[in-house]
Amino acid sequence: MVGRHAARSRRAALTALGALVLTSLNAAASAAPPTVPGPLPGTARTPDAARPPAQMLRAMERDLGLTPQQASDRLVEEAEAGTRAGLLRNTLGDRFAGAWVSGATSAELTVATTDAADTAAIEAQGARAAVVTKTLAELTAVKQKLDAAAVRTGTGRTPVWFVDVKTNRVVLRATDEAAAADFVKAAGVESGTVDVRVVAERPRVLKDLVGGDAYYIDAQARCSIGFSVTKGGQQGFATAGHCGGPGATTTGSDQSDQGTVQASTFPGKDMAWVGVNADWTATPDVTAQDGQKIQVTGSVEALVGASVCRSGSTTGWHCGTVRQHDTSVSYAEGTVDGLTETTVCAEPGDSGGPFVSGTQAQGTTSGGTGDCTGGGTTYYQPVNPVLSAFGLTLTTTASEALTPGPQDNAAADAWRAGRVYETGATVSYAGQRYRCLQNHQAQGARSPQNTPALWQRV
């Protein structure tokens, strides 16, 4: 097992080798960005990764078969891997082909590239290099053709498709080969580009009809609260779009009046938010094991292979790992794209409930297959697109307001608390330029200069 000693060594390497590694990469490939980042200040770790909730550690031990030390080490490794992957993604540019973690403690980070000349630089950042034939952008373009075809053709027998960064392929799950061939042809994609896997089950939305607490829609269906949010002076929570359309009324787990669905999208996406009345207060809490609470501190997106836990009003608190991002799923009600596939189980009524990695919000439960008796696959709607689409601010322990300085207000691309940033985005802050390393919503006092795990000075 690679433990904390190895993690400390890599953290030191990030500071000592940052400029050297990226300089050598620029020399090896002329297509790389010409800028060379300076050393990372302090520990390049996602905020609060070293203080995981005890409830999450216990659930990871149970569901992932880990020892207490392995569970703790794993969260630290995953947080640091996200920063290193972001640095390399920004530097590789168009040659980047994906990143993932593996091993009991996620101690091994793999970064894929289409150019073998990048290998030395990737390895110098403490990662394993995988040289592949297609870039992530090329694979994503293929998937987008399948997404477009799903709008105009039936997908009842081709329920799931995604980019699998580990195999450098686009994968299509279908109930039979003929249906897969028809779908691929309708998308105008070469058959050899898509890896078809025959499956027996089709995912369904978990709508038997807080994070994790029950709520009721129009007194007819039950779902689970996702994450507390605010929009202006309105408090509320994010949840699944299939739980109710705009204007639907909600009541709490105690059947008292709660709020109204303000906006909802399903299918296409599976996102909604509910504005609550004055009797309810937004908190950063998520219900975990045995009714205890953990508090959300941000929304940094976890890598493929990372551990995640889910809370729901039917089955409670369960953990697993991220399998794929940007997965398209064809439910009976229609196709939803941009979901994340996990090994976590769920059942009807868990819909809308929160997924977290450490203390970072990941998304809200959408649907899946199987159950929590025999195990299953569950998909979640990533939370950052929900926040961005509806103009919401995630309620966290770091939600205090930040007033930008004069230089920030003057710049069109000034960093702003509450804005959702994707890897590679550039901002100005306090007279400096920064490039985003990991997808997240900017939180209060966690400005670029204070969070080297999320921002690289350029």
C-alpha positions in Angstrom: 0.0 0.0 0.0 1.2 3.5 -0.8 0.4 5.6 2.2 0.9 9.0 3.6 4.7 9.0 3.1 4.3 8.7 -0.6 1.6 11.4 -0.6 4.0 13.8 1.2 6.7 13.0 -1.3 4.4 13.9 -4.2 3.3 17.1 -2.5 6.9 18.1 -2.2 7.6 17.2 -5.8 4.7 19.4 -6.9 6.4 22.4 -5.5 10.0 21.5 -6.4 9.4 20.2 -9.9 6.3 22.2 -11.0 8.2 24.6 -13.3 10.8 22.1 -14.4 8.3 19.4 -15.4 6.1 21.7 -17.4 9.1 23.4 -19.1 10.4 20.0 -20.3 6.9 19.2 -21.6 6.9 22.4 -23.6 10.2 21.5 -25.1 9.0 18.0 -26.0 5.9 19.1 -27.9 5.6 22.5 -29.6 1.8 22.3 -29.5 1.8 22.8 -25.7 1.0 26.2 -24.2 4.0 28.4 -24.1 3.4 29.6 -20.5 5.3 28.0 -17.6 3.6 27.9 -14.2 5.5 28.8 -11.1 5.8 26.6 -8.0 2.6 25.7 -6.2 2.3 27.7 -2.9 1.8 25.4 0.1 0.0 22.0 -0.1 -1.8 21.5 -3.4 -4.8 19.7 -1.9 -8.5 20.2 -2.4 -9.8 22.2 0.6 -10.7 20.0 3.7 -9.5 16.7 2.1 -7.5 16.0 5.2 -10.5 16.3 7.5 -13.0 13.7 6.1 -16.2 13.1 8.0 -16.1 10.0 10.2 -19.4 8.9 8.8 -17.9 8.8 5.3 -14.9 6.9 6.4 -17.0 4.2 8.1 -19.2 3.8 5.0 -16.2 3.5 2.7 -14.8 0.8 5.0 -18.1 -1.1 4.7 -18.8 -0.6 1.0 -15.3 -0.6 -0.4 -13.7 -3.2 1.9 -11.1 -0.7 3.2 -9.3 -0.5 6.5 -9.8 2.8 8.5 -6.3 3.9 7.4 -6.9 3.0 3.8 -10.2 5.0 3.7 -8.4 8.1 5.1 -5.4 7.7 2.8 -7.7 7.3 -0.2 -9.4 10.6 0.2 -6.1 12.5 0.6 -4.7 10.7 -2.5 -7.8 11.5 -4.6 -7.8 15.1 -3.6 -4.1 15.6 -4.6 -4.5 13.5 -7.8 -7.2 16.0 -9.0 -4.8 18.9 -8.8 -2.0 17.0 -10.6 -4.4 15.9 -13.3 -5.6 19.5 -13.7 -2.0 20.7 -14.1 -1.3 18.1 -16.7 -4.5 18.6 -18.6 -3.9 22.3 -18.9 -0.4 21.7 -20.2 -1.1 18.8 -22.6 -3.9 20.8 -24.2 -5.4 19.0 -27.2 -3.2 15.9 -26.6 -5.0 15.2 -23.2 -6.9 11.9 -23.3 -8.3 11.5 -19.8 -7.2 10.8 -16.2 -8.2 8.4 -13.5 -7.1 7.0 -10.2 -6.8 3.3 -9.2 -5.7 1.1 -6.3 -7.2 0.5 -2.8 -6.1 3.9 -1.7 -6.2 5.6 -5.2 -2.5 6.0 -4.9 -1.9 5.6 -8.7 -2.9 8.5 -11.0 -2.9 7.7 -14.7 -2.9 10.5 -17.3 -3.5 9.6 -20.9 -1.9 11.4 -23.9 -1.7 10.9 -27.6 2.0 11.8 -27.8 4.7 9.5 -26.3 6.9 12.5 -25.9 4.8 13.6 -23.0 5.6 10.5 -20.9 8.6 11.8 -19.0 6.8 15.0 -18.0 3.7 13.0 -16.8 5.8 10.7 -14.8 7.7 13.6 -13.2 4.3 14.8 -11.8 4.0 11.4 -10.0 1.5 10.0 -12.5 1.6 7.0 -14.8 1.5 7.9 -18.5 -0.8 6.0 -20.9 -0.1 6.7 -24.6 -3.3 6.2 -26.6 -4.6 6.9 -30.1 -7.5 9.3 -29.6 -7.7 12.5 -27.6 -10.5 13.1 -25.1 -11.9 15.8 -27.5 -12.0 13.2 -30.4 -13.9 10.7 -28.2 -16.2 13.3 -26.9 -17.1 14.3 -30.5 -18.1 10.7 -31.2 -20.3 10.6 -28.1 -21.9 13.9 -29.1 -23.0 12.3 -32.4 -24.7 9.6 -30.4 -26.3 12.2 -28.3 -27.7 14.0 -31.4 -28.9 10.7 -32.8 -30.8 9.9 -29.6 -33.0 13.0 -30.2 -34.3 11.6 -33.5 -34.3 7.9 -33.0 -35.5 5.3 -30.4 -33.1 4.3 -27.7 -35.1 1.8 -25.8 -32.6 -1.0 -26.6 -29.5 1.3 -26.4 -29.8 2.8 -22.9 -26.3 4.0 -22.0 -23.3 5.4 -23.8 -20.2 7.2 -22.6 -16.5 7.9 -23.1 -14.4 5.4 -21.2 -11.1 7.1 -20.6 -9.5 3.9 -19.3 -9.9 2.1 -22.6 -9.8 5.2 -24.8 -13.1 4.1 -26.4 -16.7 5.3 -26.7 -18.8 2.6 -25.0 -22.4 1.8 -25.9 -24.5 -0.5 -23.7 -27.3 -2.2 -25.6 -29.8 -5.0 -25.1 -28.7 -6.6 -28.4 -26.1 -6.2 -31.2 -28.6 -5.3 -33.9 -30.0 -2.3 -31.9 -26.5 -1.1 -31.3 -25.6 -1.3 -35.0 -28.7 0.7 -35.9 -28.0 3.4 -33.4 -24.4 3.8 -34.4 -25.4 4.0 -38.1 -28.0 6.6 -37.3 -25.4 8.7 -35.6 -23.1 8.5 -38.6 -20.3 7.0 -36.6 -17.9 4.3 -37.9 -18.8 1.0 -36.2 -15.2 0.3 -35.2 -15.2 3.6 -33.1 -17.7 2.3 -30.6 -17.3 -0.6 -28.2 -20.7 -2.3 -27.9 -21.5 -4.2 -24.6 -24.7 -6.2 -24.4 -26.6 -5.8 -21.1 -29.8 -7.2 -19.7 -31.1 -4.3 -17.7 -32.2 -0.8 -18.6 -31.8 2.0 -16.0 -34.9 3.5 -14.6 -35.4 6.8 -12.7 -35.7 6.2 -9.0 -39.0 7.9 -8.5 -41.1 5.9 -6.1 -42.1 8.7 -5.6 -31.5 17.1 3.6 -29.3 16.3 1.8 -30.8 12.9 1.8 -34.0 13.7 3.7 -37.4 12.9 2.2 -39.7 15.4 0.6 -43.1 14.9 -1.2 -44.2 16.3 -4.5 -47.9 17.3 -4.9 -48.8 14.9 -2.1 -48.2 12.0 -4.6 -44.5 11.1 -4.9 -41.4 11.0 -2.7 -37.9 12.0 -3.5 -34.8 13.1 -1.6 -33.4 16.5 -1.0 -30.0 17.1 -2.7 -28.0 20.1 -1.7 -29.0 23.4 -0.1 -28.7 26.4 -2.4 -29.6 30.0 -2.6 -30.6 32.4 -5.4 -30.6 36.0 -4.4 -32.6 36.0 -1.1 -34.4 32.8 -1.9 -33.3 29.6 -0.1 -33.9 26.2 -1.4 -32.4 22.9 -2.6 -31.2 21.2 -5.7 -32.7 17.8 -6.6 -33.7 15.6 -9.6 -35.7 17.0 -12.5 -37.8 13.9 -12.8 -39.2 14.4 -9.3 -41.4 17.3 -10.4 -42.0 20.0 -13.0 -42.0 23.8 -12.5 -44.8 24.9 -10.2 -45.2 21.6 -8.4 -45.6 22.0 -4.6 -43.5 20.2 -2.0 -43.9 19.2 1.6 -41.2 18.1 4.0 -40.7 14.7 5.6 -43.0 15.8 8.4 -45.7 16.6 5.7 -45.5 20.4 6.5 -45.6 22.9 3.7 -42.1 23.4 2.2 -41.9 25.1 -1.2 -42.4 25.1 -4.9 -40.3 23.7 -7.8 -38.8 26.9 -9.4 -37.2 25.2 -12.4 -36.9 21.7 -13.7 -35.4 20.0 -16.7 -36.1 16.3 -17.6 -35.3 14.6 -19.9 -32.2 16.1 -21.6 -30.8 16.8 -18.1 -32.1 15.6 -14.7 -32.0 18.8 -12.6 -34.4 20.9 -10.6 -34.4 23.3 -7.7 -37.1 23.9 -5.1 -37.5 27.3 -3.4 -38.6 26.9 0.2 -40.8 29.0 2.5 -39.6 30.9 5.6 -40.0 27.9 7.8 -37.0 26.2 6.2 -33.3 27.2 6.4 -30.6 26.2 4.0 -27.7 24.5 5.7 -24.5 22.7 4.3 -25.6 19.5 6.0 -26.0 16.0 4.4 -27.6 13.1 6.3 -25.0 10.3 6.6 -24.7 7.1 8.6 -27.2 6.6 11.5 -28.7 10.0 11.0 -25.5 11.9 11.7 -24.6 14.9 9.5 -21.6 15.9 7.4 -21.1 19.4 6.0 -20.4 20.3 2.4 -17.4 22.6 1.8 -17.4 22.9 -2.0 -18.1 21.2 -5.3 -14.8 20.1 -6.7 -15.4 17.3 -9.3 -13.9 13.9 -8.4 -11.9 11.9 -10.9 -12.9 8.6 -12.5 -12.1 5.9 -9.9 -12.6 8.2 -6.9 -14.8 7.2 -4.0 -18.2 8.7 -3.6 -21.0 8.3 -1.0 -24.8 8.9 -1.5 -27.6 9.7 0.9 -31.2 8.9 0.2 -34.6 8.7 2.0 -35.1 5.0 1.1 -31.8 3.3 1.6 -29.8 5.8 3.6 -26.0 6.1 3.3 -24.0 4.0 0.7 -20.6 4.4 -0.9 -18.8 3.3 -4.1 -16.6 4.7 -6.8 -17.0 6.9 -9.9 -17.0 4.8 -13.1 -17.5 7.3 -15.9 -18.3 11.0 -16.3 -20.4 12.5 -19.1 -22.6 9.4 -19.5 -25.8 9.4 -21.6 -28.7 7.3 -20.3 -31.9 6.5 -22.1 -34.7 6.1 -19.6 -38.2 5.2 -20.7 -39.1 8.9 -20.3 -36.3 10.1 -22.5 -32.5 10.5 -22.8 -30.5 12.3 -20.2 -26.9 13.3 -21.0 -24.0 14.5 -18.9 -24.6 12.0 -16.0 -21.9 10.3 -13.9 -22.0 6.5 -13.5 -21.1 5.0 -10.1 -20.9 1.7 -8.4 -23.1 3.0 -5.5 -26.5 1.3 -5.0 -29.8 3.1 -4.8 -33.6 2.4 -4.9 -36.8 4.3 -5.7 -37.3 7.3 -3.4 -33.5 8.0 -3.3 -33.9 10.2 -6.4 -32.6 13.7 -6.0 -30.4 12.8 -3.0 -26.8 14.0 -2.7 -23.5 12.4 -3.8 -20.4 13.6 -2.0 -16.7 12.8 -2.2 -15.1 13.7 1.1 -16.9 17.0 1.8 -17.2 18.0 -1.9 -20.7 18.0 -3.4 -20.7 15.9 -6.6 -24.3 15.6 -7.8 -27.9 14.5 -7.2 -29.2 10.9 -7.7 -30.9 10.3 -11.1 -31.5 6.6 -11.7 -29.9 3.3 -12.2 -30.2 -0.5 -12.1 -30.1 -3.1 -9.3 -30.8 -2.3 -5.6 -29.0 -2.1 -2.2 -29.6 -5.8 -1.5 -27.8 -7.3 -4.4 -25.8 -4.2 -5.5 -26.3 -1.9 -8.4 -25.3 0.9 -10.7 -26.5 4.5 -10.0 -26.2 7.7 -12.1 -26.0 11.2 -10.7 -26.6 14.6 -12.3 -23.4 16.6 -11.6 -24.1 19.5 -9.3 -21.9 22.2 -11.0 -24.0 22.2 -14.2 -27.1 22.6 -12.0 -25.7 25.6 -10.2 -24.6 27.1 -13.5 -27.9 26.5 -15.4 -30.2 27.9 -12.7 -27.9 30.6 -11.3 -27.7 28.9 -7.8 -25.1 29.2 -5.1 -24.2 26.1 -3.2 -24.6 26.4 0.6 -21.3 25.4 2.2 -19.3 26.0 5.3 -17.2 28.5 3.2 -20.1 30.5 1.8 -19.1 33.8 3.3 -19.2 36.7 0.9 -16.1 38.1 -0.7 -15.7 41.6 -2.0 -13.3 41.7 -5.0 -10.6 44.4 -5.0 -10.7 47.3 -7.5 -8.5 45.5 -10.0 -10.8 42.5 -10.0 -14.0 44.6 -10.6 -12.3 46.3 -13.6 -11.5 43.1 -15.4 -14.1 41.4 -17.6 -12.8 37.9 -16.6 -12.4 38.7 -12.9 -12.8 35.8 -10.5 -16.2 35.8 -8.9 -17.5 33.8 -5.9 -20.5 31.8 -6.9 -19.4 31.3 -10.5 -18.9 27.8 -11.8 -15.4 27.3 -13.4 -14.3 24.4 -15.6 -10.7 23.1 -15.9 -8.7 25.4 -18.2 -10.7 28.5 -17.6 -8.6 31.6 -16.9 -9.4 34.5 -14.5 -7.8 37.6 -13.1 -7.5 38.1 -9.4 -5.6 40.8 -7.4 -3.6 41.7 -10.5 -2.6 38.1 -11.3 -3.7 35.6 -13.9 -4.9 32.1 -12.9 -5.9 28.9 -14.7 -8.5 26.5 -13.3 -7.3 23.0 -12.4 -10.6 21.3 -11.4 -14.2 21.9 -12.1 -15.9 23.7 -9.1 -18.1 26.5 -8.0 -16.0 29.4 -6.5 -16.6 29.6 -2.8 -16.4 32.8 -0.7 -13.0 33.3 0.8 -11.4 30.6 -1.3 -9.9 32.8 -3.9 -7.3 31.7 -6.5 -4.3 32.8 -4.5 -5.5 30.8 -1.5 -6.4 27.5 -3.2 -3.5 26.1 -5.2 -5.4 22.8 -5.5 -7.9 24.6 -7.7 -6.0 27.4 -9.4 -2.6 27.6 -11.1 -0.9 31.0 -11.5 0.1 31.7 -15.1 
